Structure formats: C-alpha cells, structure tokens
Amino acid sequence: MSETTVNEPQTAAPSCCGPAKVETTSFVQRAVQAIRSQMAWTVAGLGFIALLILDTQQAPDTLVFVANNLLEIAPFLALAIGIAAFAKASDADSLIAKVFSGRLAVMIFAAALFGAVSPFCSCGVIPLIAALLAMGVPLPAVMAFWLASPVMDPSMFVLTTGTLGMTFAIAKTIAAIGIGMMGGYTIWALEARGFLSNPLRDGVGGGGCGSSAVKSPSTVTWAFWKEKSRRQTFGSEALANTLFLGKWLTIAFFLESMMLAYVPADMVAGALGSDSVFAIPLASLVGVPAYLNGYAALPLVDGLIEMGVSPGAGMAFMVAGGMTSIPAAIAVFALVKKPVFALYVSFALFGGALAGIGYQLIAV
C-alpha cells in the first residue's frame, strides 16, 4: 500500500508535465501563426514608427497621403466588395464563372481591350480584380485586364495627348492592349500544359484555369437576404475582403508616399541616361521602382525627353512603370503566388521594352 502511495506521484509527474509541455508548444505555435497572419500590419506599423523616429516632419504628411488615397478609392472598394460578397451569398459566383469559361480565346482579347479603355487607375482596379478572382473568373482573362488597365484610361489618354502628343497616347494604348493579350495568352498556354495549376494564394478566388474555375452548377438565390445563412455568408465575405484589401492598400499607399518623398525626379533622369542602345531596356527596369503614378509620370517623362532621353525610353518607363507601380505590384503579390507574380513583372518589363522599341522606330 505504501509503495503504491509513494509511486503514484512518480507516475503522475510525467503525465502532468507532458500535457503542460504540449500546451506550451501549442500556444507558441498559435502565437507564431497569429504573427504571420498579421505580418503585413506588423511591417506597416514598424515602418511608420521608424518614419516617425527618423523623419518626424514627414510622418504626418504620409498619414494624410494614405488617408486621402484610401478615401478616394473607397467607392470602388465598397462596390467591388459588395459585388463579391453578393456573388458568394447568392451563389451567383458559379454562374459568373460558368459564363466566362470556355471562351478564353475571345475573352482574353476583350479583357485586354476593356482594360485599356476602362476608367480604372492602378489602385482602382485592385478591388475589381479581387472581386473577379473571388468569383472564379479564369486567371488568363484577369491577367490580361490587370496588365492593360493601369497603363491607360480615358482621362489618361486626354492628358497624355496634351502633354506628350496624340501619337504617344495612341502608341501607349496599343501597347497596353498588346501586353495584356501577351500576358493573358501566355498564362493560358502555361495552364494548358499543367503549369500554374493553383496560382492564387490561399483564400483568394475560386480557381485559376478555365475548367477548374467553374464551380458545380447551383441555383442562384438572388434575394439572398431572406435566408439567415446567406446573410451571414454575405457579412463574413464582405468583412474578409475589406480586411484583406484594406491591409494591402494601406501598405501600398504608405510605400508610394515614401517614393514621392525620397526619390527625386533628377535621380530618375540620371539613371536613364541619354539616347543609347541600352536606354530603352534600362528605362523599363528603372520604371519598376521609380514610377509613382500615371499623372505624376506625364510631366516627368516630358521633362526627361527634353533633357535628352529618347522617346522610346520614355514610353518604356511609362508602360513598365504603370504595370508595376507600387499599389499594383503589391496587390498582385498579395493575390497570387510567387511564380505568377514573377510572370507579371516579366510581362511588364519585356512588354515595356518592346513598346519602347516600337515607339522609337515610329518617333525617329
């Protein structure tokens, strides 16, 4: 009896310590997962704290810049989030995906054309792209629209004509459509050969290729608000999209503010150099980190050309930079996996260089 009494604690001790260790490990894992899930906000917060310490005068300007841009894009954001949530709650997403499937050859061209004439800037197109992906629209068509849209829109065409001339504006529009088609058809060809089978990040969209994007047919319930479960689906989907897009747009505008504050235009001019054989591909490369926004780029490119930079280099800078501007690039990175992001940047660089070479042949 005494041996039993003495041994009980000895056998109980390991079993007591065991669960405690497992519980601690589980807590650490949950903490790490929580940090990773909020890594974007953490990085943004640390970035602003660093700015507040290193440049106290710039910090308020950055806050105002971010807030103003978020307010400007809020109507587009609300509309796209509402459409995506409605499509999910009513099961209309399967219907939309079905409509878009099986017509990719035509749809890629139409998406590139619409992207070049649609009134969406590189920021305004982000929530629309997210909504299309959430509905399961095939990635090739989305990519065609995504590449073409930031390069040109109606107001940009008018301003480009007034600043750089009608020929430049028309050439830039053609470049937007052409690069959109190049990206869309390339993605389609890669998917047809088994590549990019799962191109979107977890929790984004309903699929990538044309066939897998189409969900099982279901009856669309247009008056979704009559059912409690569908109302809950609408609310949860709207909240998830708001948090997701709000997070990445905030970071994008923060970084854009840093570019505007600390990258002077004459530095860009110096990097591009004068009229040389390497000026056009170099302008395409420089456009990736140095491009601010389409409206700010117009007088910049006009000034660069007056300083001796070739017209083709100016075209390459505007086209490649428009596609890879900070808001657009961060949105692509947030929505798709790294191979697709790398392809997106490659399309922008190669397409921008081709556009520059083509325009240089016309301009000379």
DRENNUBA-383476 format. One record per residue (C-alpha): x negated, y negated, z; residue number from 1; chain. Coordinates in steps of 0.05 Angstrom, whole numbers, plus 32768, in hexadecimal, padded with zeros to 4 digits. Example, Ala and Ser with C-alpha at 12.3 -4.5 7.8 and 13.67 -1.06 7.14 Angstrom:
BEGIN
[node [7F0A, 805A, 809C], 1, 'A']
[node [7EEF, 8015, 808F], 2, 'A']
END
This chain:
BEGIN
[node [8000, 8000, 8000], 1, 'A']
[node [7FC8, 7FD1, 8013], 2, 'A']
[node [7FA3, 7FE1, 7FD3], 3, 'A']
[node [7FE2, 7FD0, 7FAC], 4, 'A']
[node [7FE8, 7F8F, 7FD1], 5, 'A']
[node [7FA0, 7F7E, 7FC5], 6, 'A']
[node [7FA1, 7F91, 7F7C], 7, 'A']
[node [7FE1, 7F6B, 7F69], 8, 'A']
[node [7FC0, 7F27, 7F68], 9, 'A']
[node [7F85, 7F44, 7F40], 10, 'A']
[node [7FB3, 7F5E, 7F0A], 11, 'A']
[node [7FDF, 7F21, 7F0C], 12, 'A']
[node [7FA5, 7EF0, 7F05], 13, 'A']
[node [7F92, 7F01, 7EBE], 14, 'A']
[node [7FDB, 7F02, 7EA8], 15, 'A']
[node [7FE4, 7EBD, 7EC8], 16, 'A']
[node [7FA6, 7EA0, 7EA8], 17, 'A']
[node [7FB6, 7EBE, 7E64], 18, 'A']
[node [7FF8, 7E9A, 7E57], 19, 'A']
[node [7FDA, 7E59, 7E72], 20, 'A']
[node [7FA2, 7E5D, 7E3F], 21, 'A']
[node [7FD3, 7E6C, 7E07], 22, 'A']
[node [7FFF, 7E32, 7E1C], 23, 'A']
[node [7FC3, 7E03, 7E1D], 24, 'A']
[node [7FAE, 7E1A, 7DD8], 25, 'A']
[node [7FF4, 7E11, 7DBE], 26, 'A']
[node [7FF7, 7DCB, 7DDA], 27, 'A']
[node [7FB5, 7DB9, 7DB8], 28, 'A']
[node [7FCD, 7DD5, 7D76], 29, 'A']
[node [800E, 7DAE, 7D7B], 30, 'A']
[node [7FE7, 7D6E, 7D8B], 31, 'A']
[node [7FB9, 7D78, 7D50], 32, 'A']
[node [7FF4, 7D85, 7D22], 33, 'A']
[node [8016, 7D46, 7D3C], 34, 'A']
[node [7FD8, 7D1C, 7D2F], 35, 'A']
[node [7FD1, 7D39, 7CEA], 36, 'A']
[node [8019, 7D2B, 7CD9], 37, 'A']
[node [8010, 7CE2, 7CEE], 38, 'A']
[node [7FCA, 7CDB, 7CD2], 39, 'A']
[node [7FDF, 7CA6, 7CA0], 40, 'A']
[node [7FFD, 7C7A, 7CD7], 41, 'A']
[node [7FC0, 7C86, 7D02], 42, 'A']
[node [7F90, 7C71, 7CCB], 43, 'A']
[node [7FBB, 7C33, 7CBC], 44, 'A']
[node [7FBE, 7C20, 7D05], 45, 'A']
[node [7F73, 7C28, 7D0E], 46, 'A']
[node [7F67, 7C00, 7CCE], 47, 'A']
[node [7F90, 7BC6, 7CE7], 48, 'A']
[node [7F6F, 7BC8, 7D2B], 49, 'A']
[node [7F2B, 7BC5, 7D08], 50, 'A']
[node [7F43, 7B8B, 7CDE], 51, 'A']
[node [7F5C, 7B67, 7D1B], 52, 'A']
[node [7F18, 7B6E, 7D3C], 53, 'A']
[node [7EEC, 7B5F, 7CFF], 54, 'A']
[node [7F16, 7B29, 7CDE], 55, 'A']
[node [7F49, 7B0B, 7D0D], 56, 'A']
[node [7F60, 7AD6, 7CDA], 57, 'A']
[node [7F6F, 7B0A, 7CA4], 58, 'A']
[node [7F99, 7B38, 7CD1], 59, 'A']
[node [7FD8, 7B0B, 7CD2], 60, 'A']
[node [7FD3, 7B00, 7C87], 61, 'A']
[node [7FD0, 7B4B, 7C7C], 62, 'A']
[node [800D, 7B56, 7CA8], 63, 'A']
[node [8034, 7B22, 7C81], 64, 'A']
[node [801D, 7B3F, 7C3F], 65, 'A']
[node [8033, 7B86, 7C53], 66, 'A']
[node [8076, 7B6E, 7C6F], 67, 'A']
[node [8086, 7B43, 7C31], 68, 'A']
[node [8076, 7B7C, 7C01], 69, 'A']
[node [80A0, 7BAD, 7C29], 70, 'A']
[node [80DA, 7B7C, 7C28], 71, 'A']
[node [80D4, 7B72, 7BDD], 72, 'A']
[node [80D4, 7BBD, 7BD0], 73, 'A']
[node [810B, 7BCC, 7C04], 74, 'A']
[node [8145, 7BCA, 7BD1], 75, 'A']
[node [8122, 7BFB, 7BA3], 76, 'A']
[node [810F, 7C26, 7BDE], 77, 'A']
[node [8156, 7C27, 7BFA], 78, 'A']
[node [8175, 7C37, 7BB7], 79, 'A']
[node [8145, 7C70, 7BA8], 80, 'A']
[node [814B, 7C8D, 7BEE], 81, 'A']
[node [8196, 7C8A, 7BEA], 82, 'A']
[node [8197, 7CAC, 7BA7], 83, 'A']
[node [8169, 7CE3, 7BBE], 84, 'A']
[node [8190, 7CEF, 7BFE], 85, 'A']
[node [81D2, 7CEF, 7BD9], 86, 'A']
[node [81B8, 7D21, 7BA6], 87, 'A']
[node [81A1, 7D4F, 7BDF], 88, 'A']
[node [81E1, 7D49, 7C08], 89, 'A']
[node [8210, 7D53, 7BCD], 90, 'A']
[node [81E6, 7D89, 7BAA], 91, 'A']
[node [81E1, 7D5B, 7B6E], 92, 'A']
[node [8196, 7D66, 7B6E], 93, 'A']
[node [819F, 7DAA, 7B4F], 94, 'A']
[node [81CC, 7D8C, 7B19], 95, 'A']
[node [8199, 7D55, 7B0A], 96, 'A']
[node [8160, 7D87, 7B07], 97, 'A']
[node [8189, 7DB2, 7AD9], 98, 'A']
[node [8196, 7D78, 7AAA], 99, 'A']
[node [814D, 7D67, 7AA5], 100, 'A']
[node [8135, 7DAE, 7A9B], 101, 'A']
[node [812A, 7DCE, 7A57], 102, 'A']
[node [8120, 7D8B, 7A33], 103, 'A']
[node [80DB, 7D79, 7A49], 104, 'A']
[node [80BF, 7D6D, 7A03], 105, 'A']
[node [80F1, 7D35, 79F8], 106, 'A']
[node [80F6, 7D20, 7A40], 107, 'A']
[node [80AB, 7D13, 7A48], 108, 'A']
[node [80AD, 7CE2, 7A0E], 109, 'A']
[node [80ED, 7CC1, 7A28], 110, 'A']
[node [80CF, 7CBB, 7A6E], 111, 'A']
[node [8090, 7C9A, 7A53], 112, 'A']
[node [80B9, 7C6B, 7A28], 113, 'A']
[node [80E8, 7C59, 7A61], 114, 'A']
[node [80AD, 7C50, 7A91], 115, 'A']
[node [808D, 7C1D, 7A63], 116, 'A']
[node [80CD, 7BF3, 7A5E], 117, 'A']
[node [80EA, 7BFD, 7AA3], 118, 'A']
[node [80E8, 7BC2, 7AD4], 119, 'A']
[node [80C0, 7BE8, 7B09], 120, 'A']
[node [807C, 7BD2, 7B22], 121, 'A']
[node [8048, 7C02, 7B3E], 122, 'A']
[node [8069, 7BFB, 7B83], 123, 'A']
[node [80B2, 7BFA, 7B6E], 124, 'A']
[node [80AA, 7C3B, 7B47], 125, 'A']
[node [8092, 7C62, 7B85], 126, 'A']
[node [80D6, 7C6E, 7BA6], 127, 'A']
[node [80F5, 7C7F, 7B63], 128, 'A']
[node [80BF, 7CB2, 7B55], 129, 'A']
[node [80C9, 7CD1, 7B9A], 130, 'A']
[node [8113, 7CD6, 7B8D], 131, 'A']
[node [8108, 7CF8, 7B4A], 132, 'A']
[node [80D9, 7D2A, 7B69], 133, 'A']
[node [8109, 7D37, 7BA2], 134, 'A']
[node [813F, 7D46, 7B6E], 135, 'A']
[node [8112, 7D7A, 7B4E], 136, 'A']
[node [8106, 7D54, 7B0D], 137, 'A']
[node [80CC, 7D77, 7AE9], 138, 'A']
[node [8088, 7D5A, 7AF9], 139, 'A']
[node [8072, 7D50, 7AAF], 140, 'A']
[node [80AB, 7D20, 7AA2], 141, 'A']
[node [80A0, 7CFD, 7AE5], 142, 'A']
[node [8055, 7CF6, 7AD6], 143, 'A']
[node [8064, 7CD7, 7A92], 144, 'A']
[node [8091, 7CA3, 7AB2], 145, 'A']
[node [8060, 7C9A, 7AED], 146, 'A']
[node [8025, 7C8A, 7AC0], 147, 'A']
[node [804A, 7C5B, 7A91], 148, 'A']
[node [8073, 7C33, 7AC2], 149, 'A']
[node [803D, 7C0C, 7AE8], 150, 'A']
[node [801C, 7BF5, 7AA8], 151, 'A']
[node [8055, 7BCE, 7A89], 152, 'A']
[node [809A, 7BB2, 7A97], 153, 'A']
[node [80C5, 7B7C, 7A76], 154, 'A']
[node [80AD, 7B43, 7AA2], 155, 'A']
[node [8065, 7B5B, 7A9C], 156, 'A']
[node [806C, 7B5C, 7A50], 157, 'A']
[node [8083, 7B13, 7A4F], 158, 'A']
[node [804B, 7AFD, 7A7E], 159, 'A']
[node [8017, 7B25, 7A58], 160, 'A']
[node [802D, 7B06, 7A17], 161, 'A']
[node [8027, 7AC0, 7A34], 162, 'A']
[node [7FE3, 7ACE, 7A54], 163, 'A']
[node [7FBF, 7AFE, 7A25], 164, 'A']
[node [7FE9, 7AFC, 79E5], 165, 'A']
[node [801E, 7B25, 79C3], 166, 'A']
[node [7FED, 7B56, 79A5], 167, 'A']
[node [7FD0, 7B66, 79E9], 168, 'A']
[node [8016, 7B70, 7A07], 169, 'A']
[node [802C, 7B9E, 79CF], 170, 'A']
[node [7FEC, 7BC6, 79D2], 171, 'A']
[node [7FF3, 7BCE, 7A1D], 172, 'A']
[node [803A, 7BE7, 7A15], 173, 'A']
[node [8025, 7C1A, 79E1], 174, 'A']
[node [7FED, 7C30, 7A0F], 175, 'A']
[node [801E, 7C3A, 7A49], 176, 'A']
[node [804B, 7C67, 7A1F], 177, 'A']
[node [8010, 7C8D, 7A01], 178, 'A']
[node [7FEF, 7C9B, 7A43], 179, 'A']
[node [8031, 7CAF, 7A63], 180, 'A']
[node [803C, 7CE1, 7A2B], 181, 'A']
[node [7FF5, 7CFB, 7A31], 182, 'A']
[node [7FFD, 7D07, 7A7C], 183, 'A']
[node [8042, 7D26, 7A76], 184, 'A']
[node [8030, 7D57, 7A3E], 185, 'A']
[node [7FEE, 7D69, 7A5F], 186, 'A']
[node [8011, 7D7A, 7AA1], 187, 'A']
[node [8045, 7DA2, 7A7A], 188, 'A']
[node [800F, 7DC9, 7A56], 189, 'A']
[node [7FEA, 7DD8, 7A96], 190, 'A']
[node [802A, 7DF0, 7AB9], 191, 'A']
[node [803B, 7E1C, 7A7D], 192, 'A']
[node [7FF7, 7E3F, 7A86], 193, 'A']
[node [8002, 7E4C, 7AD0], 194, 'A']
[node [7FDD, 7E10, 7AEC], 195, 'A']
[node [7FFC, 7DDF, 7B1C], 196, 'A']
[node [8030, 7E11, 7B31], 197, 'A']
[node [803C, 7DEB, 7B72], 198, 'A']
[node [8026, 7DA4, 7B65], 199, 'A']
[node [804C, 7D7E, 7B9A], 200, 'A']
[node [803A, 7D77, 7BE3], 201, 'A']
[node [8063, 7D9E, 7C16], 202, 'A']
[node [80A7, 7D7E, 7C21], 203, 'A']
[node [80A6, 7D56, 7BE0], 204, 'A']
[node [80D5, 7D64, 7BA6], 205, 'A']
[node [80F5, 7DA3, 7B8E], 206, 'A']
[node [80C1, 7DBE, 7B5F], 207, 'A']
[node [808F, 7DAE, 7B29], 208, 'A']
[node [8098, 7DD2, 7AE8], 209, 'A']
[node [80D8, 7DD0, 7ABF], 210, 'A']
[node [80F0, 7E16, 7AD0], 211, 'A']
[node [80E0, 7E19, 7B1A], 212, 'A']
[node [80FC, 7DD4, 7B27], 213, 'A']
[node [8143, 7DEA, 7B16], 214, 'A']
[node [8165, 7E02, 7B54], 215, 'A']
[node [819C, 7E35, 7B58], 216, 'A']
[node [81DC, 7E17, 7B3B], 217, 'A']
[node [820D, 7E00, 7B70], 218, 'A']
[node [824D, 7DD9, 7B73], 219, 'A']
[node [8241, 7D8E, 7B7B], 220, 'A']
[node [8267, 7D6F, 7BB5], 221, 'A']
[node [826A, 7D26, 7BA2], 222, 'A']
[node [8291, 7D11, 7BE0], 223, 'A']
[node [825C, 7D2E, 7C0D], 224, 'A']
[node [826F, 7D01, 7C48], 225, 'A']
[node [82AD, 7D2B, 7C55], 226, 'A']
[node [8282, 7D64, 7C70], 227, 'A']
[node [825A, 7D5C, 7CAF], 228, 'A']
[node [8221, 7D88, 7C99], 229, 'A']
[node [8218, 7D60, 7C59], 230, 'A']
[node [821A, 7D1E, 7C7E], 231, 'A']
[node [81E3, 7D39, 7CAB], 232, 'A']
[node [81BB, 7D4F, 7C6D], 233, 'A']
[node [81C3, 7D09, 7C50], 234, 'A']
[node [81AA, 7CE8, 7C90], 235, 'A']
[node [816F, 7D16, 7C9B], 236, 'A']
[node [815A, 7D11, 7C52], 237, 'A']
[node [815F, 7CC5, 7C52], 238, 'A']
[node [8137, 7CC0, 7C93], 239, 'A']
[node [8101, 7CEF, 7C7A], 240, 'A']
[node [80F9, 7CC9, 7C39], 241, 'A']
[node [80F9, 7C86, 7C5C], 242, 'A']
[node [80C2, 7C9A, 7C8C], 243, 'A']
[node [8099, 7CBB, 7C55], 244, 'A']
[node [809C, 7C82, 7C23], 245, 'A']
[node [8098, 7C4C, 7C58], 246, 'A']
[node [8059, 7C6A, 7C74], 247, 'A']
[node [8034, 7C6D, 7C32], 248, 'A']
[node [804D, 7C2A, 7C18], 249, 'A']
[node [8036, 7C08, 7C58], 250, 'A']
[node [7FF0, 7C25, 7C4F], 251, 'A']
[node [7FF0, 7C13, 7C06], 252, 'A']
[node [8001, 7BCA, 7C12], 253, 'A']
[node [7FCF, 7BC6, 7C4B], 254, 'A']
[node [7F97, 7BDE, 7C1D], 255, 'A']
[node [7FAE, 7BB0, 7BE5], 256, 'A']
[node [7FA9, 7B75, 7C15], 257, 'A']
[node [7F62, 7B8A, 7C25], 258, 'A']
[node [7F51, 7B8A, 7BDB], 259, 'A']
[node [7F6F, 7B45, 7BD0], 260, 'A']
[node [7F49, 7B29, 7C0C], 261, 'A']
[node [7F04, 7B47, 7C03], 262, 'A']
[node [7EFA, 7B57, 7BB8], 263, 'A']
[node [7EED, 7B16, 7B92], 264, 'A']
[node [7EFC, 7B11, 7B48], 265, 'A']
[node [7EB5, 7AFE, 7B35], 266, 'A']
[node [7E9D, 7B40, 7B52], 267, 'A']
[node [7ECA, 7B64, 7B22], 268, 'A']
[node [7EB1, 7B3A, 7AE8], 269, 'A']
[node [7E69, 7B49, 7AFB], 270, 'A']
[node [7E78, 7B94, 7AFE], 271, 'A']
[node [7E97, 7B94, 7AB9], 272, 'A']
[node [7E5C, 7B70, 7A99], 273, 'A']
[node [7E5E, 7B54, 7A52], 274, 'A']
[node [7E72, 7B72, 7A10], 275, 'A']
[node [7E4C, 7BB4, 7A0B], 276, 'A']
[node [7E58, 7BFC, 79F7], 277, 'A']
[node [7E64, 7C0F, 7A40], 278, 'A']
[node [7E92, 7BD4, 7A51], 279, 'A']
[node [7ED3, 7BF7, 7A40], 280, 'A']
[node [7ECA, 7C39, 7A67], 281, 'A']
[node [7EAA, 7C11, 7A9F], 282, 'A']
[node [7EE7, 7BE3, 7AA1], 283, 'A']
[node [7F13, 7C20, 7AA7], 284, 'A']
[node [7EEA, 7C38, 7AE3], 285, 'A']
[node [7EE7, 7BF3, 7B04], 286, 'A']
[node [7F33, 7BEC, 7AFB], 287, 'A']
[node [7F3F, 7C26, 7B2B], 288, 'A']
[node [7F27, 7C04, 7B6B], 289, 'A']
[node [7F28, 7BBB, 7B55], 290, 'A']
[node [7F6D, 7BB3, 7B37], 291, 'A']
[node [7F9C, 7B8E, 7B65], 292, 'A']
[node [7FDF, 7B88, 7B42], 293, 'A']
[node [7FF8, 7B7A, 7AFC], 294, 'A']
[node [8008, 7B31, 7B06], 295, 'A']
[node [7FC6, 7B21, 7B29], 296, 'A']
[node [7FA0, 7B48, 7AF3], 297, 'A']
[node [7FBA, 7B1C, 7ABA], 298, 'A']
[node [7F94, 7ADC, 7ACA], 299, 'A']
[node [7F59, 7B06, 7AE1], 300, 'A']
[node [7F53, 7B2B, 7A9F], 301, 'A']
[node [7F5E, 7AEA, 7A79], 302, 'A']
[node [7F25, 7ACB, 7A9F], 303, 'A']
[node [7EF9, 7B09, 7A95], 304, 'A']
[node [7F03, 7B06, 7A4A], 305, 'A']
[node [7EF1, 7ABC, 7A4A], 306, 'A']
[node [7EB2, 7ACE, 7A71], 307, 'A']
[node [7E9C, 7AFD, 7A39], 308, 'A']
[node [7EBC, 7B3F, 7A4C], 309, 'A']
[node [7ED7, 7B63, 7A0E], 310, 'A']
[node [7F22, 7B64, 7A02], 311, 'A']
[node [7F1F, 7BB1, 7A02], 312, 'A']
[node [7EFF, 7BB0, 7A47], 313, 'A']
[node [7F37, 7B83, 7A5F], 314, 'A']
[node [7F6B, 7BB3, 7A44], 315, 'A']
[node [7F48, 7BEF, 7A64], 316, 'A']
[node [7F45, 7BCA, 7AA6], 317, 'A']
[node [7F8F, 7BB9, 7AA6], 318, 'A']
[node [7FA8, 7BFD, 7A8E], 319, 'A']
[node [7F7D, 7C29, 7ABB], 320, 'A']
[node [7F84, 7BFA, 7AF5], 321, 'A']
[node [7FCF, 7BF5, 7AEF], 322, 'A']
[node [7FD7, 7C40, 7AF3], 323, 'A']
[node [7FA7, 7C48, 7B2D], 324, 'A']
[node [7FB7, 7C09, 7B55], 325, 'A']
[node [7FB5, 7C14, 7B9F], 326, 'A']
[node [8000, 7C1D, 7BAB], 327, 'A']
[node [8009, 7C4A, 7B6E], 328, 'A']
[node [7FCC, 7C76, 7B7E], 329, 'A']
[node [7FDE, 7C7F, 7BC7], 330, 'A']
[node [8025, 7C92, 7BB4], 331, 'A']
[node [800B, 7CC7, 7B83], 332, 'A']
[node [7FDB, 7CE1, 7BB8], 333, 'A']
[node [8014, 7CE5, 7BEB], 334, 'A']
[node [8044, 7D0A, 7BBE], 335, 'A']
[node [8019, 7D3C, 7B97], 336, 'A']
[node [7FDF, 7D6A, 7BA6], 337, 'A']
[node [7F97, 7D58, 7B98], 338, 'A']
[node [7F91, 7D7A, 7B53], 339, 'A']
[node [7FCC, 7D53, 7B39], 340, 'A']
[node [7FB1, 7D13, 7B58], 341, 'A']
[node [7F6E, 7D1F, 7B36], 342, 'A']
[node [7F92, 7D29, 7AF4], 343, 'A']
[node [7FB9, 7CE9, 7AFF], 344, 'A']
[node [7F79, 7CC1, 7B09], 345, 'A']
[node [7F59, 7CE4, 7ACD], 346, 'A']
[node [7F94, 7CD1, 7AA1], 347, 'A']
[node [7F8D, 7C89, 7AB7], 348, 'A']
[node [7F42, 7C85, 7AAC], 349, 'A']
[node [7F41, 7CA9, 7A69], 350, 'A']
[node [7F81, 7C88, 7A51], 351, 'A']
[node [7F68, 7C43, 7A65], 352, 'A']
[node [7F27, 7C4E, 7A40], 353, 'A']
[node [7F4C, 7C65, 7A02], 354, 'A']
[node [7F7A, 7C29, 7A06], 355, 'A']
[node [7F3F, 7BFA, 7A0C], 356, 'A']
[node [7F1A, 7C19, 79D1], 357, 'A']
[node [7F59, 7C16, 79A6], 358, 'A']
[node [7F67, 7BCE, 79B7], 359, 'A']
[node [7F1F, 7BBB, 79AC], 360, 'A']
[node [7F23, 7BD7, 7965], 361, 'A']
[node [7F61, 7BAC, 7959], 362, 'A']
[node [7F47, 7B6D, 797B], 363, 'A']
[node [7F04, 7B6B, 7957], 364, 'A']
END
